[in-house]
Amino acid sequence: MIDDSHWAQATVLGLVLAVSAAPQAAAQNPVHEVAPFVAVHDPSFALRHVRLIDGTGAAPRDGQTVVVANGKITAVGSVASTPVPAGAKALDYAGYTVLPGLVGMHEHLYYTATISDQAGTDGKLDEPGYLVTEIPTTAPRLYLAAGVTTARTTGSVEPYTDLEVKHRIEEGRMPGPRLDLTSPYLEGPGAFAGQMHQLTGPEDAARLVDYWAEEGITSFKAYMNLTRAELRTAIEHAHRRGLKVTGHLCSVTWPEAIDAGIDGFEHGPVDTDTEFMSDKKPDLCPASSVSASWAKHDIGRPEVTALIRRLVERRISVTSTLAIFESFMVGRPPMQQRVLEAMAPVARESYLVARAQLTARNSLPEPAFRQEMAFEQAFFRAGGLLVAGADPTGGGGVLPGFGDQRQIELLVEAGLTPVEAIEVATLNGARTLGREKEIGTVSVGKRADLVLVKGDPARSIDDIEHVELVFKDGVGYDSRKLIESVRGQVGIR
């Protein structure tokens, strides 16, 4: 009989051997993890009789054909004028809509799986602070299943894991979106999360940017507790390499960050721009409520319109994350069953406890939410580069992919038309990444990144959830199979 210590050693050895053998097996069969989810893999095919929302903001077109060959879009036009090429497979989808693959601009490969379990009865966190869970298997599958074919991970806690996931997706060993990876957070003393490095000064910021750029990171995210000097140095070093810096700020105001040369802002200003706060001190995050300070500043006031004008003139992007804001509010629609079913039991329980603890006193006020919506609409109408992302964090109510779809629905609630909301989630994201020539619209010559949904999102934006197939580089993935493969696992793998 084997005692416990020998059993543990044998178990660990077995796991090590299995992990060691995995790369060799994957190399021999690179589609082992991907093939079960592929529904269309013909080198040339045509989607016929579809409605087309092309991502440019143009009106939808009925009765269209989209032809794909070798991973690229080769023809787009009416069924009558666009024949199916010889040898191409004809796929008829009357009653369906084709739109570009979504470009998610605030995504993570981690998730707040156990937020309710980490805070004590007094609401305080134990040292070293809040900890999130990397979900490198389930997150890529859910993003792809929901139609996200390109994703920027806006903040990382396990950058080497993220890099490995990116490489394996590119090698065809995992299903998932094309990834643009962001470095570990540029954060200073006072970080609430135990997995964040805390900067010690501008030299440290420069070192972090230079190191992770060499490792293959493609963008950087400034966080809530850094100094203006650290931010400016990080931006300078990123720009020398042609890379961008975005920010979820607090200690640095939006105007200060604009002066430093920042490329984008996350979440909108109502929760992150501290310029109007009476207790704001240089390089420090105020203790009072940001949204309360913004409540005194109507979106039409001169100081707000001046901020919008500066953002537009400098082509600085603003990432809308309304879905995560909604998850902190009482009285909003209940969690969808499909989202609850995807969660691991421990994550589901944690979320439901966190949700039950929301009250009018500790939730995001409805007026602040409406004001953020009003800002985003005004920014978009002024020609601003509004983009969108899910941000699967908070209390756990926002999941990868599902949150991206909800985000588009909330942009429509904010006052954009469905076609405009889709433009924000596709072409504008591609523009921000500097890749509008290859992704973001359904156009001849671009990558065949397409989403096939049942229904008409231009009439009912909820149809954005009815994804049938997702094409990335012309390979069609079965959305239902991808979702089914993660059932009960989000939060643990």
C-alpha positions as CSV (number, residue, x, y, z in Angstrom):
1,M,0.0,0.0,0.0
2,I,1.4,3.5,-1.0
3,D,1.4,6.0,1.8
4,D,0.1,9.6,1.2
5,S,3.5,11.1,0.6
6,H,4.4,8.5,-2.1
7,W,1.0,8.9,-3.6
8,A,1.5,12.7,-3.9
9,Q,4.9,12.3,-5.4
10,A,3.6,9.8,-8.0
11,T,0.7,12.1,-8.8
12,V,3.0,15.1,-9.3
13,L,5.4,13.0,-11.4
14,G,2.5,11.9,-13.6
15,L,1.4,15.5,-14.2
16,V,4.9,16.6,-15.0
17,L,5.3,13.7,-17.5
18,A,1.9,14.6,-19.1
19,V,2.8,18.3,-19.4
20,S,6.2,17.4,-20.8
21,A,4.7,15.2,-23.5
22,A,2.0,17.7,-24.5
23,P,4.2,20.0,-26.7
24,Q,5.4,16.9,-28.7
25,A,1.9,15.7,-29.2
26,A,0.7,19.1,-30.2
27,A,3.5,19.4,-32.7
28,Q,2.5,16.1,-34.3
29,N,-1.1,17.1,-34.5
30,P,-1.4,20.9,-34.4
31,V,-5.2,20.9,-34.8
32,H,-5.9,18.4,-32.0
33,E,-7.6,21.1,-29.8
34,V,-9.0,23.1,-32.6
35,A,-10.6,20.5,-35.0
36,P,-13.7,19.7,-32.9
37,F,-14.8,23.3,-33.2
38,V,-14.3,23.8,-36.9
39,A,-17.4,23.7,-39.0
40,V,-16.2,25.3,-42.2
41,H,-12.6,24.7,-43.5
42,D,-13.0,24.9,-47.3
43,P,-10.3,26.9,-49.0
44,S,-13.0,28.8,-51.0
45,F,-16.6,29.4,-50.1
46,A,-19.5,31.9,-50.5
47,L,-22.0,33.0,-47.9
48,R,-25.1,33.7,-50.0
49,H,-28.5,35.5,-49.4
50,V,-27.2,37.1,-46.2
51,R,-27.8,40.6,-44.9
52,L,-24.6,42.5,-44.6
53,I,-23.6,45.0,-41.9
54,D,-20.1,45.8,-43.1
55,G,-18.7,47.7,-40.1
56,T,-18.3,51.1,-41.9
57,G,-21.5,52.6,-40.5
58,A,-23.2,52.2,-43.8
59,A,-26.8,51.0,-44.0
60,P,-27.3,47.2,-44.0
61,R,-27.7,45.5,-47.4
62,D,-30.0,42.6,-48.0
63,G,-29.5,39.7,-50.5
64,Q,-25.7,39.8,-50.4
65,T,-22.9,37.3,-51.2
66,V,-19.6,37.3,-49.5
67,V,-16.9,35.2,-51.2
68,V,-13.8,34.0,-49.3
69,A,-10.7,32.3,-50.7
70,N,-7.5,31.3,-48.9
71,G,-8.5,33.3,-45.8
72,K,-9.3,36.6,-47.5
73,I,-12.5,38.2,-48.7
74,T,-12.4,38.2,-52.5
75,A,-15.8,39.5,-53.5
76,V,-18.8,41.3,-51.8
77,G,-22.0,42.1,-53.7
78,S,-25.6,41.3,-54.4
79,V,-26.5,37.7,-55.1
80,A,-27.4,38.6,-58.7
81,S,-24.1,40.3,-59.5
82,T,-21.7,38.1,-57.4
83,P,-21.5,34.6,-58.8
84,V,-20.0,31.7,-56.8
85,P,-16.6,31.0,-58.2
86,A,-15.9,27.5,-59.7
87,G,-14.8,25.2,-57.0
88,A,-16.1,27.3,-54.2
89,K,-18.6,25.9,-51.7
90,A,-22.0,27.7,-51.7
91,L,-23.4,28.2,-48.2
92,D,-27.0,29.7,-48.2
93,Y,-28.0,31.6,-45.1
94,A,-31.2,33.4,-45.8
95,G,-32.4,35.1,-42.6
96,Y,-28.9,35.5,-41.3
97,T,-26.6,38.6,-41.0
98,V,-22.9,38.8,-41.7
99,L,-20.8,41.4,-39.8
100,P,-17.1,41.9,-39.3
101,G,-15.3,40.0,-36.5
102,L,-15.4,42.0,-33.3
103,V,-12.3,43.8,-32.2
104,G,-12.4,43.7,-28.4
105,M,-10.4,46.6,-26.9
106,H,-10.6,45.9,-23.2
107,E,-10.2,42.2,-22.6
108,H,-8.4,40.0,-20.1
109,L,-7.3,36.4,-19.9
110,Y,-8.1,36.5,-16.2
111,Y,-11.3,36.7,-14.3
112,T,-12.5,37.7,-10.8
113,A,-13.6,34.2,-9.9
114,T,-13.8,34.4,-6.1
115,I,-14.3,38.0,-5.1
116,S,-16.9,37.2,-2.4
117,D,-14.5,34.8,-0.7
118,Q,-11.6,37.1,-0.5
119,A,-13.1,40.0,1.6
120,G,-13.6,39.4,5.3
121,T,-16.7,40.3,7.2
122,D,-15.3,43.8,7.5
123,G,-15.0,44.1,3.7
124,K,-11.2,44.2,3.9
125,L,-8.8,42.1,1.9
126,D,-6.0,40.1,3.4
127,E,-2.5,40.7,2.3
128,P,-1.1,40.9,-0.3
129,G,-4.4,42.2,-1.7
130,Y,-7.0,41.1,-4.2
131,L,-6.0,38.1,-6.4
132,V,-7.5,37.2,-9.8
133,T,-7.6,33.9,-11.6
134,E,-6.0,33.3,-15.0
135,I,-8.4,31.5,-17.4
136,P,-6.2,30.8,-20.4
137,T,-8.4,28.0,-21.7
138,T,-11.9,29.2,-21.3
139,A,-11.4,32.9,-22.1
140,P,-10.1,32.5,-25.7
141,R,-12.9,30.0,-26.5
142,L,-15.6,32.3,-25.2
143,Y,-14.2,35.4,-27.0
144,L,-14.1,33.5,-30.3
145,A,-17.6,32.0,-29.7
146,A,-19.1,35.4,-29.2
147,G,-17.6,36.8,-32.4
148,V,-14.4,38.4,-31.1
149,T,-11.7,37.6,-33.7
150,T,-9.2,40.2,-32.4
151,A,-8.7,41.1,-28.8
152,R,-6.4,43.5,-26.9
153,T,-5.7,42.3,-23.3
154,T,-5.8,45.6,-21.5
155,G,-3.7,44.7,-18.5
156,S,-2.0,41.4,-17.5
157,V,-1.2,39.6,-14.3
158,E,0.4,36.5,-15.9
159,P,2.1,38.0,-19.0
160,Y,4.1,34.9,-19.8
161,T,0.9,32.8,-19.8
162,D,-0.7,35.4,-22.1
163,L,2.3,35.2,-24.4
164,E,2.1,31.4,-24.5
165,V,-1.6,31.5,-25.3
166,K,-1.0,33.9,-28.1
167,H,1.7,31.7,-29.6
168,R,-0.4,28.6,-29.3
169,I,-3.4,30.2,-31.0
170,E,-1.1,31.4,-33.8
171,E,0.3,27.9,-34.2
172,G,-3.2,26.4,-34.5
173,R,-2.9,24.6,-31.2
174,M,-5.7,26.4,-29.5
175,P,-9.0,28.1,-30.6
176,G,-9.1,31.8,-29.9
177,P,-9.0,35.3,-31.2
178,R,-5.9,37.1,-32.6
179,L,-4.3,38.6,-29.5
180,D,-2.6,42.0,-29.0
181,L,-1.1,41.7,-25.5
182,T,-0.7,44.4,-22.9
183,S,2.1,44.4,-20.3
184,P,1.7,44.1,-16.6
185,Y,0.0,47.2,-15.2
186,L,2.0,50.4,-14.9
187,E,1.0,50.9,-11.2
188,G,2.6,52.6,-8.2
189,P,2.4,52.2,-4.5
190,G,-1.2,51.7,-3.2
191,A,-2.2,48.9,-5.7
192,F,-5.2,47.0,-4.4
193,A,-4.2,43.8,-6.3
194,G,-1.5,41.5,-5.0
195,Q,-0.4,40.5,-8.5
196,M,0.7,44.0,-9.6
197,H,4.2,45.3,-9.6
198,Q,4.5,48.7,-7.9
199,L,6.7,51.2,-9.7
200,T,9.5,52.9,-7.7
201,G,10.0,55.8,-10.1
202,P,10.4,56.9,-13.8
203,E,13.5,54.6,-14.2
204,D,11.5,51.6,-13.1
205,A,8.7,52.6,-15.6
206,A,11.3,52.8,-18.4
207,R,12.7,49.4,-17.5
208,L,9.3,47.7,-17.4
209,V,8.3,49.1,-20.8
210,D,11.6,48.2,-22.4
211,Y,11.7,44.7,-21.0
212,W,8.2,43.7,-21.9
213,A,8.4,45.2,-25.4
214,E,11.4,42.9,-26.0
215,E,9.3,40.0,-24.8
216,G,6.7,40.6,-27.4
217,I,4.1,42.8,-25.6
218,T,2.3,45.2,-28.0
219,S,0.8,47.8,-25.7
220,F,0.9,49.2,-22.2
221,K,-1.7,50.2,-19.6
222,A,-1.2,52.9,-17.0
223,Y,-3.2,52.3,-13.8
224,M,-4.5,54.3,-10.9
225,N,-1.5,55.0,-8.7
226,L,1.4,56.2,-10.7
227,T,3.0,59.7,-11.0
228,R,3.0,62.0,-14.0
229,A,6.7,61.5,-14.4
230,E,6.3,57.7,-14.5
231,L,3.5,58.0,-17.0
232,R,5.5,60.4,-19.2
233,T,8.6,58.2,-19.2
234,A,6.5,55.1,-20.0
235,I,4.9,56.8,-22.9
236,E,8.2,58.1,-24.2
237,H,9.8,54.6,-24.2
238,A,6.7,53.0,-25.7
239,H,6.5,55.5,-28.5
240,R,10.1,55.0,-29.4
241,R,9.2,51.5,-30.3
242,G,6.0,52.4,-32.1
243,L,3.8,51.1,-29.3
244,K,0.8,52.7,-27.5
245,V,-0.1,53.4,-23.9
246,T,-3.7,53.6,-22.6
247,G,-4.8,54.3,-19.1
248,H,-7.3,53.6,-16.4
249,L,-6.2,56.6,-14.3
250,C,-6.9,58.3,-11.0
251,S,-3.7,59.9,-9.6
252,V,-3.1,61.5,-13.0
253,T,-6.0,63.5,-14.6
254,W,-7.0,63.1,-18.2
255,P,-5.7,66.6,-19.2
256,E,-2.3,65.7,-17.6
257,A,-2.2,62.4,-19.4
258,I,-3.1,64.1,-22.7
259,D,-0.2,66.5,-22.2
260,A,2.1,63.5,-21.5
261,G,1.1,62.0,-24.9
262,I,-1.2,59.2,-23.9
263,D,-2.9,57.2,-26.7
264,G,-6.1,56.1,-25.1
265,F,-8.3,56.1,-22.0
266,E,-10.2,53.2,-20.5
267,H,-13.8,53.2,-19.1
268,G,-14.7,56.8,-19.9
269,P,-14.1,59.8,-17.7
270,V,-17.1,59.6,-15.2
271,D,-15.3,56.9,-13.2
272,T,-11.6,57.7,-14.0
273,D,-11.0,61.5,-14.7
274,T,-10.2,63.2,-11.5
275,E,-9.7,66.7,-12.9
276,F,-12.8,68.2,-11.3
277,M,-12.2,66.8,-7.7
278,S,-11.8,69.3,-5.0
279,D,-9.5,67.1,-2.9
280,K,-7.2,66.2,-5.9
281,K,-3.5,66.5,-5.1
282,P,-0.7,66.1,-7.6
283,D,0.2,62.5,-8.4
284,L,-2.3,61.1,-5.8
285,C,-5.6,59.4,-6.2
286,P,-8.3,61.2,-4.2
287,A,-10.3,59.4,-1.6
288,S,-13.7,60.8,-2.7
289,S,-15.9,59.6,-5.5
290,V,-14.9,60.5,-9.1
291,S,-18.5,60.0,-10.4
292,A,-19.8,62.4,-7.7
293,S,-17.5,65.1,-9.0
294,W,-18.6,64.5,-12.5
295,A,-22.3,64.8,-11.5
296,K,-21.8,68.6,-11.2
297,H,-20.5,68.8,-14.8
298,D,-23.2,68.4,-17.5
299,I,-21.8,66.9,-20.7
300,G,-22.7,70.1,-22.5
301,R,-20.7,72.3,-20.3
302,P,-17.7,74.2,-21.8
303,E,-15.1,72.3,-19.8
304,V,-16.5,68.9,-21.0
305,T,-16.8,69.9,-24.6
306,A,-13.3,71.3,-24.5
307,L,-12.1,67.9,-23.2
308,I,-13.9,66.1,-26.0
309,R,-12.4,68.5,-28.6
310,R,-8.9,67.8,-27.4
311,L,-9.5,64.0,-27.5
312,V,-10.8,64.2,-31.0
313,E,-8.1,66.5,-32.3
314,R,-5.4,64.2,-31.0
315,R,-7.1,61.0,-32.1
316,I,-7.1,59.6,-28.5
317,S,-9.3,56.6,-28.1
318,V,-11.8,56.1,-25.3
319,T,-12.8,52.5,-24.5
320,S,-16.4,52.0,-23.5
321,T,-16.9,49.4,-20.8
322,L,-20.6,49.9,-20.0
323,A,-21.1,46.2,-19.3
324,I,-18.8,46.2,-16.3
325,F,-20.5,49.3,-15.0
326,E,-23.9,47.7,-15.3
327,S,-22.7,44.8,-13.2
328,F,-22.2,47.1,-10.3
329,M,-25.8,48.4,-10.4
330,V,-29.1,47.4,-8.7
331,G,-32.2,47.1,-10.8
332,R,-30.5,46.1,-14.0
333,P,-31.5,43.0,-16.0
334,P,-30.7,39.7,-14.2
335,M,-27.8,37.5,-15.2
336,Q,-28.5,35.4,-18.4
337,Q,-28.7,31.7,-17.8
338,R,-26.0,31.0,-20.5
339,V,-23.6,33.1,-18.5
340,L,-24.4,31.4,-15.2
341,E,-24.0,28.0,-16.8
342,A,-20.5,28.8,-18.1
343,M,-19.2,29.7,-14.7
344,A,-17.5,27.2,-12.5
345,P,-19.6,26.5,-9.4
346,V,-17.2,28.4,-7.1
347,A,-17.3,31.4,-9.4
348,R,-21.1,31.2,-9.8
349,E,-21.6,31.2,-6.0
350,S,-19.1,34.0,-5.5
351,Y,-20.9,36.1,-8.1
352,L,-24.3,35.5,-6.7
353,V,-23.2,36.4,-3.2
354,A,-21.5,39.6,-4.5
355,R,-24.7,40.5,-6.5
356,A,-26.9,39.9,-3.4
357,Q,-24.7,42.3,-1.4
358,L,-25.4,45.2,-3.8
359,T,-27.5,47.9,-2.4
360,A,-28.5,51.4,-3.4
361,R,-25.7,52.6,-1.1
362,N,-22.8,50.6,-2.5
363,S,-23.8,50.3,-6.1
364,L,-23.1,52.6,-9.1
365,P,-25.8,55.2,-9.2
366,E,-28.1,55.2,-12.2
367,P,-27.4,59.0,-12.9
368,A,-23.6,58.3,-13.1
369,F,-24.2,55.4,-15.5
370,R,-26.4,57.7,-17.7
371,Q,-23.9,60.4,-17.6
372,E,-21.2,58.1,-18.9
373,M,-23.5,57.0,-21.7
374,A,-24.1,60.6,-22.5
375,F,-20.4,61.4,-22.7
376,E,-19.7,58.4,-24.9
377,Q,-22.5,59.4,-27.3
378,A,-21.3,63.0,-27.4
379,F,-17.7,61.9,-28.0
380,F,-18.7,59.6,-30.8
381,R,-20.9,62.2,-32.4
382,A,-18.0,64.7,-32.3
383,G,-15.9,62.2,-34.4
384,G,-14.1,60.6,-31.4
385,L,-12.5,57.2,-31.7
386,L,-14.8,55.3,-29.4
387,V,-14.0,51.6,-29.0
388,A,-15.5,48.8,-26.9
389,G,-14.5,46.0,-24.6
390,A,-15.9,43.6,-22.0
391,D,-13.5,43.9,-19.0
392,P,-14.4,40.6,-17.3
393,T,-13.6,41.8,-13.8
394,G,-15.7,43.4,-11.1
395,G,-18.0,41.1,-9.2
396,G,-17.7,38.4,-11.7
397,G,-20.9,39.2,-13.7
398,V,-19.1,39.9,-17.0
399,L,-17.6,37.0,-18.9
400,P,-15.3,37.1,-21.9
401,G,-17.3,37.3,-25.1
402,F,-20.7,37.4,-23.6
403,G,-19.7,40.8,-22.1
404,D,-18.6,42.0,-25.5
405,Q,-22.0,41.3,-26.9
406,R,-23.7,43.0,-24.0
407,Q,-21.4,46.0,-24.4
408,I,-22.7,46.5,-28.0
409,E,-26.3,46.3,-26.7
410,L,-25.5,49.0,-24.1
411,L,-24.0,51.3,-26.7
412,V,-27.4,51.2,-28.4
413,E,-29.1,51.9,-25.1
414,A,-26.7,54.9,-24.8
415,G,-28.1,56.4,-28.0
416,L,-26.0,54.9,-30.9
417,T,-27.8,53.1,-33.7
418,P,-27.1,49.4,-33.9
419,V,-25.0,49.9,-37.0
420,E,-23.0,52.6,-35.2
421,A,-22.5,50.4,-32.2
422,I,-21.2,47.6,-34.5
423,E,-18.8,50.1,-36.1
424,V,-17.5,51.0,-32.7
425,A,-16.9,47.4,-31.9
426,T,-15.2,46.5,-35.2
427,L,-13.7,49.2,-37.4
428,N,-12.9,51.7,-34.6
429,G,-11.0,49.0,-32.7
430,A,-9.1,48.1,-35.9
431,R,-8.3,51.8,-36.4
432,T,-7.0,52.1,-32.8
433,L,-4.7,49.1,-33.3
434,G,-3.5,50.6,-36.7
435,R,-4.9,47.5,-38.5
436,E,-7.9,48.9,-40.4
437,K,-6.3,47.8,-43.7
438,E,-6.6,44.2,-42.8
439,I,-9.5,43.8,-40.3
440,G,-12.5,45.7,-39.0
441,T,-14.8,45.7,-42.1
442,V,-16.2,43.3,-44.6
443,S,-14.2,44.5,-47.6
444,V,-12.4,42.9,-50.5
445,G,-8.8,42.1,-49.7
446,K,-9.2,42.0,-45.9
447,R,-8.9,39.0,-43.7
448,A,-12.0,36.9,-43.7
449,D,-12.9,37.7,-40.1
450,L,-16.7,37.4,-40.1
451,V,-19.6,36.7,-37.7
452,L,-22.7,35.0,-38.9
453,V,-25.7,35.7,-36.7
454,K,-29.3,34.5,-37.0
455,G,-31.6,37.5,-37.3
456,D,-31.0,41.2,-37.9
457,P,-29.0,43.1,-35.3
458,A,-29.8,46.4,-37.2
459,R,-33.5,45.9,-36.2
460,S,-33.0,44.1,-32.9
461,I,-29.6,44.5,-31.4
462,D,-30.2,41.5,-29.1
463,D,-29.7,39.3,-32.2
464,I,-26.0,40.0,-31.8
465,E,-26.1,37.2,-29.3
466,H,-27.4,34.6,-31.8
467,V,-24.0,33.7,-33.3
468,E,-24.0,30.7,-35.5
469,L,-20.5,30.7,-37.0
470,V,-17.4,32.8,-36.4
471,F,-14.8,33.0,-39.2
472,K,-11.2,33.9,-38.4
473,D,-8.9,34.0,-41.5
474,G,-11.6,32.1,-43.4
475,V,-11.9,29.2,-40.9
476,G,-15.4,28.9,-39.6
477,Y,-15.9,27.9,-35.9
478,D,-19.1,26.6,-34.4
479,S,-20.1,29.0,-31.6
480,R,-22.3,26.5,-29.8
481,K,-19.6,23.9,-29.5
482,L,-17.1,26.4,-28.2
483,I,-19.6,27.6,-25.5
484,E,-20.5,24.0,-24.6
485,S,-16.8,23.1,-24.2
486,V,-16.4,25.7,-21.3
487,R,-19.7,25.0,-19.5
488,G,-19.1,25.0,-15.8
489,Q,-15.4,25.8,-16.1
490,V,-15.0,29.6,-16.3
491,G,-13.0,30.6,-13.2
492,I,-11.0,27.5,-12.8
493,R,-9.2,27.0,-16.2
